Amino acid sequence: MPKPRKCPECNKHTISPLAQRCKRCYYKRLNIESVATPKVCADCGGPRAANATRCRDCWKAAIKPDVVAPPPTPVTATAAAVWTLGDVPDSTLFDDRWQTFNKWIGRSRTSTAKPPTSDVSDERIIFHSTDWHVPYLNETAFAWAVNQNLDATDCVIGGDFFNGGAASRFIETEFLEPRAEFEQAMRLFQYLSETYDRVYCNLGNHCDRYRRYFGSRIPPYMMFLVNYDPIRFICEGLGREHGISNIHIATPVLQDLDESRWLTMIGDCAFAHGETSSKVKMRPAENVARWTRRWSDKLATLPRVIVQEHNHYGGMTYDHETGCHLIQAPCLSHDHNYQAKSDVRGSPNTLGYTRIVQDASGRTDINRSRYYVYDAAAD
């Protein structure tokens, strides 16, 4: 049997007799920088061995009190403190981070007009679109949807505004840097704030990927990076930069339960990003309707209309059991590779938007509220 030999490309690593090159050179040919997952010390955040929980210096400090571990990266007392957007309304700390953030995504500051003010009307027209998965937004369908709703007073952006592929625990076949998502998000938020009187933004499971991803990988003294979500950060920065104040992030609808920010109530209509799915059409919307009934004593208003996001297809029905008009909202995202997997469970996305019409008291006209589907062949 042939003996092991050196890699002919780097002449460093020993390779199998049947291999043409070492693993590092193989991945280098594929433009993959590294195949190793970074191993981080649980105490100081520095590198550690793959089979250890902390680095050598922190391990020595734990078993030998006379050995002092190296200090972490110096940070100021302000930066080390727990920080949220509401705690620092006028501090320079946010301005510094905003400047660094814009430099990172390669964005130049632009001017904007003040948000418009609509004429007083007895009707409230709400334009709702969801699951954009930036940067996979179908811009043709997006332009069509906006042009169909220029008379709307309110705009609701459903959950999963970001795709968060760089922070996904799943294998992403179409990897893009977070900067591509943030840069496009900045332009979309600024555009919508100039087009509609009020913009509401729901939060979805994809929007929370970055906070969960970095929160499990950085040391405690850097937690200020994940104490807020990216959408709140962008909206706060645009507000300071341009005086934009008409973008509203979803707030908890249940008493003292922060995890209920996936649901936005406008009048008697609930825009929900419930993480529920089913092979049975309209079942996700029904699940959300039953959930609202279980929590009825915690809700300020019991919804008559529920617009369910997350499932990427359209549908509509009236549920007699809960007394709710249910709308399954279509999305505005391109199809993803995972939807064509061999398990044959995936379906192509239904592109479109939802339009809700309410009177001055916030009561929804269910006969004029529905979803609309984008027909690419008609353009």
C-alpha positions, -999 to 999 in steps of 0.1 A, spaced: 0 0 0 14 35 -8 27 55 21 13 88 32 29 118 15 30 156 18 4 178 1 18 188 -33 3 223 -31 14 235 3 40 208 12 31 210 48 4 185 57 4 148 54 -24 135 32 -39 101 24 -23 82 -5 -56 85 -24 -60 122 -19 -48 149 -43 -43 176 -18 -48 183 19 -81 195 34 -69 231 39 -59 234 2 -91 218 -9 -112 243 9 -90 271 -2 -98 262 -38 -135 266 -29 -128 300 -14 -138 288 20 -116 306 46 -120 281 74 -139 249 82 -133 251 119 -159 265 142 -143 291 165 -140 279 201 -144 306 227 -134 306 263 -165 308 286 -147 332 310 -126 357 289 -139 352 254 -105 342 240 -96 311 220 -97 277 237 -91 241 228 -119 222 211 -123 198 240 -121 224 268 -146 249 282 -121 276 290 -86 287 279 -55 276 297 -49 308 316 -85 309 329 -83 272 338 -51 278 358 -67 308 376 -96 287 386 -76 259 402 -46 280 414 -56 313 431 -21 326 429 -21 325 391 -39 356 377 -57 353 344 -50 380 318 -75 409 319 -101 410 292 -101 437 265 -104 471 282 -138 487 279 -152 518 294 -176 517 323 -204 531 301 -199 505 274 -198 477 299 -231 487 314 -263 472 303 -276 495 276 -310 498 259 -323 524 235 -346 540 261 -318 545 287 -296 568 266 -318 592 247 -292 619 243 -258 603 250 -229 602 226 -226 565 231 -253 557 206 -240 583 181 -205 566 182 -220 532 175 -243 546 148 -213 561 131 -194 528 133 -224 509 121 -228 531 90 -191 529 82 -193 491 85 -222 487 60 -207 513 37 -236 538 39 -234 576 34 -259 597 53 -287 610 31 -313 636 35 -350 629 37 -382 648 37 -404 650 68 -431 623 71 -463 633 53 -495 642 71 -527 628 56 -559 646 54 -583 639 82 -605 610 71 -631 587 86 -613 557 71 -580 541 80 -563 521 52 -535 498 63 -511 483 38 -495 451 52 -466 432 37 -446 405 54 -417 381 52 -393 401 31 -362 382 41 -339 410 31 -318 408 10 -340 383 -8 -368 408 -12 -386 405 -46 -382 442 -56 -405 439 -86 -434 426 -64 -425 452 -37 -428 481 -62 -461 467 -74 -475 464 -39 -465 499 -29 -480 514 -60 -512 497 -52 -513 512 -18 -502 548 -22 -535 559 -7 -529 540 25 -523 559 58 -505 531 76 -479 505 66 -473 473 86 -441 454 79 -446 418 90 -420 397 108 -389 382 92 -379 415 77 -343 403 79 -333 369 67 -304 366 92 -286 339 71 -252 347 85 -265 339 120 -285 308 111 -280 275 128 -290 259 95 -267 254 65 -272 284 42 -265 276 6 -268 313 -3 -246 330 22 -245 368 24 -228 391 49 -251 409 74 -240 442 59 -260 434 28 -291 430 49 -285 461 70 -278 484 40 -310 474 22 -330 477 54 -318 513 59 -330 523 24 -364 505 29 -371 520 63 -363 555 51 -384 551 20 -415 538 38 -412 566 65 -414 591 36 -444 573 20 -468 566 49 -479 585 79 -472 556 103 -451 525 98 -454 495 122 -429 467 123 -436 432 137 -408 410 149 -402 375 136 -379 346 143 -354 356 116 -352 391 130 -340 377 164 -312 355 149 -284 380 153 -291 387 190 -293 350 198 -263 341 177 -239 367 192 -254 364 227 -242 328 229 -207 336 216 -194 369 231 -181 375 267 -203 392 292 -187 426 290 -196 429 253 -233 421 259 -242 457 250 -240 445 214 -271 423 218 -292 441 243 -313 454 215 -324 440 181 -311 453 148 -344 468 137 -347 489 168 -312 501 164 -318 511 128 -350 529 136 -334 548 165 -305 558 143 -327 571 115 -348 589 140 -317 608 154 -303 614 119 -334 626 101 -359 633 128 -380 603 117 -405 594 144 -433 576 125 -417 541 127 -431 520 155 -416 487 167 -439 461 180 -444 463 218 -456 435 241 -494 430 238 -496 408 269 -491 423 303 -454 422 313 -446 395 288 -418 407 264 -420 376 242 -454 388 228 -438 413 205 -446 391 175 -481 405 174 -492 441 166 -527 453 173 -543 482 153 -579 486 162 -595 452 162 -570 437 138 -541 416 149 -510 413 127 -493 382 140 -461 363 132 -470 331 150 -443 304 146 -468 278 137 -472 258 105 -494 230 91 -500 210 60 -537 220 64 -544 254 48 -554 282 72 -545 261 102 -517 285 113 -542 314 114 -567 293 133 -539 284 158 -532 321 164 -570 328 168 -573 301 195 -542 314 212 -557 349 215 -588 334 231 -567 316 257 -550 349 266 -581 370 263 -579 383 299 -544 396 291 -552 414 259 -565 450 259 -586 443 228 -598 409 216 -591 408 178 -620 403 153 -595 400 124 -562 381 124 -536 384 97 -511 356 101 -476 359 86 -447 335 85 -461 308 62 -455 325 28 -489 317 12 -523 334 10 -557 324 22 -588 337 38 -618 323 58 -642 331 86 -638 310 117 -671 305 135 -656 289 166 -635 320 175 -656 346 156 -626 358 137 -620 368 101 -588 350 93 -563 361 66 -532 341 57 -508 368 44 -486 362 13 -450 373 14 -426 394 -7 -396 372 -7 -379 352 -35 -381 314 -32 -353 299 -10 -333 268 -18 -345 248 12 -381 250 -2 -370 227 -31 -355 200 -9 -361 163 -16 -385 159 13 -411 174 -10 -427 193 18 -419 228 4 -440 249 -18 -431 281 -38 -439 314 -21 -471 332 -28 -462 369 -35 -486 396 -25 -499 419 2 -528 425 26 -551 455 27 -571 463 58 -599 490 59 -611 504 92 -635 531 103 -626 559 127 -633 538 158 -609 510 146 -635 485 135 -624 465 105 -647 463 74 -642 425 68 -659 428 34 -633 452 21 -603 437 39 -584 409 20 -551 398 6 -540 404 -30 -517 382 -51 -489 394 -74 -494 381 -109 -460 383 -126 -474 372 -160 -497 402 -160 -469 427 -159 
